[in-house]
Amino acid sequence: MAKINTAPLSGMRDFLPLDVLRRNYVISVIERVYQRYGFEPLETPTMERLSTLLGKYGEEGDQLIFRVLKRGEKLTEALQENPTENSVSDAGLRYDLTVPLARIVAEYRSKLPRFFKRYQIQPVYRADRPAKGRYREFYQCDVDIVGSNSQIVETEVLAAGAQILQELGFGDTHPFNLRLNHRGILRGLMEVAGIPVAQEGNALVAIDKLDKIGMDGVRKELDGRGIAADAAEKLLATMATAPQTNGEIIAWLSDLLEESAAGSKGVADLKTVLLYSAGSSALAHLRVDPYLARGLSYYTGAIFEIEFPGFSGSGGGGGRYDELIGMFSGQNIPACGFSLGLERIILLMEEQNMFPAQLAGQPQVLVTQFDESTVATSFQLAQSLRAVGLRVDLYPEVDRYGKQFKYADERKIRYAVLVSPREIAAGVVAIKNLVSGEQVDVAADALIETLQTQLASDV
């Protein structure tokens, strides 16, 4: 019989117990912080209408949408009429969580509060080329505020994102930056360089790759996208003269974009975000980057991205998108959001050994088996420990203690409880610390309190 390929599809993954526990740990921190900032949970379907998805993510994004075929007669008809990728499909897997949010707001606006603050943690799907830290199915952890034009919104979502990273252990030892820019500044830079509005999208796609392909690569990309050579060189020359510190960059942009209405508005908005961020968890990590573009076409104002120095690729990002909801509702409804890239954060934490040794959900105690005469006693003991909230694994077979301890070690269980005829006759239970090797007898009625004390001291 031929062996069936049991590996997951390229770009998809199986998650073994430790993987799931680590993911749950990170998600629990994210949820806790989001809720602390007043956000409430939302969930949306895995599939959306293709018309909902197309045209929201830029030229490259639309190509990465997983399309879902029509069914039955509709598919048969489409196949008979000069079929195209779009004509044979009418739905797609969600590409991100922002466009579904815009649809939700348009659909349920009358039922939502004036300022809708939601967080959403669900998988999204992209028909991308798999690579390290890049998958075709991955989770996004979004937080958004809908209904306000104030830069307090940008400040809030940036602070929430920074606080999550700090509570996960990022900071001085494991640094991160929050790169910050504004679409108005990008528009102003295009104006200064002489790049027309019609070609702005092409230019932004090119400069968005600066950190990946370098200045020469951007030059070639601009040429390949039809940007006039003199305009491209002027843009590149401006890029090369950008200063480093936030204050210097803001002052430089203020002078450079003085004649651009869009550029001046962008500079003013960023000044306000920096001002409001004073004293917040985000301030020390904010880095103004006038050439951060982000590829999604729906951003209208401030844009931001998480950067982990020494780690390629973005750890998340977001921005203001005041016109996206209007594409669904016909009303101008301002919105701003921030998304954490769960997969890359977990990968980085694994590489830098940032996870706690014991994770919530892992068994804390192993109740062993001595022989057939003690099976019932061991079972009752396990039940009594579970009744007070301990996470207990009951070894399922009568076996040598050495094998049982090895099993406990494989499962990262620190304490084993031993109950043999000797312990039963003496009215005690033995507790063995499988890390130190120390074993002590405690009175049967003191077992629970002793274990709880020892587990608490391990945290």
Sequence and secondary structure as in RCSB ss.txt:
>XXXX:A:sequence
MAKINTAPLSGMRDFLPLDVLRRNYVISVIERVYQRYGFEPLETPTMERLSTLLGKYGEEGDQLIFRVLKRGEKL
TEALQENPTENSVSDAGLRYDLTVPLARIVAEYRSKLPRFFKRYQIQPVYRADRPAKGRYREFYQCDVDIVGSNS
QIVETEVLAAGAQILQELGFGDTHPFNLRLNHRGILRGLMEVAGIPVAQEGNALVAIDKLDKIGMDGVRKELDGR
GIAADAAEKLLATMATAPQTNGEIIAWLSDLLEESAAGSKGVADLKTVLLYSAGSSALAHLRVDPYLARGLSYYT
GAIFEIEFPGFSGSGGGGGRYDELIGMFSGQNIPACGFSLGLERIILLMEEQNMFPAQLAGQPQVLVTQFDESTV
ATSFQLAQSLRAVGLRVDLYPEVDRYGKQFKYADERKIRYAVLVSPREIAAGVVAIKNLVSGEQVDVAADALIET
LQTQLASDV
>XXXX:A:secstr
      S  TT     HHHHHHHHHHHHHHHHHHHHTT EE    SEEEHHHHTTSSHHHHHHT  EEE  HHHH
HHHHHS   TTTTEEEEE S SHHHHHHHHHHHGGGS SSEEEEEEEEEE     BTTB SEEEEEEEEEES  S
THHHHHHHHHHHHHHHHTT SSSS  EEEEEEHHHHHHHHHHHT  HHHHHHHHHHHTTHHHHHHHHHHHHHHHT
T  HHHHHHHHHHHHT  SSHHHHHHHHHHHTTT HHHHHHHHHHHHHHHHTTTSTTGGGEEE TT   S TT  
SEEEEEE TTS S SEEEEE TTTTHHHHSS   EEEEEEEHHHHHHHHHHTT S SS TTS  EEE    GGGH
HHHHHHHHHHHHTT  EEE  S   HHHHHHHHHHTT  EEEE  HHHHHHTEEEEEETTT  EEEEEGGGHHHH
HHHHHHHH 
